[in-house]
Amino acid sequence: MHTTLVTVNVKTAHIGDFITATQLNHEASVQEPGNLRFDILQMANNPNQFILYEAYRNVDAAAAHKETAHYLTWRETVADWMASPREGVHYVGLFPET
């Protein structure tokens, strides 16, 4: 399993917009054939900070996600709403086994 934790810091004025755009990306992403999870988390004590937890069957499925229309639309839509560049960190998922 190929997982990525993406940290996103959003400008206060755009939190609602970011949530809406990210929900659309989430809804399409979980329909991708290689997707196992696509969770959106908002920090409880800092509502500007989000974590996107993405789990795909393998590296190829994760790469295919980056080619989808919904991801490309999301990336372009939210770019100016970020207080700093998003940061993705890759992990190898051990459990549950896929």
Secondary structure, DSSP 8 states (H G I E B T S, - for coil): -EEEEEEEEB-GGGHHHHHHHHHHHHHHHTTSTTEEEEEEEE-TT-TTEEEEEEEESSHHHHHHHTTSHHHHHHHHHHGGGBSS--EEEEEE--SS--
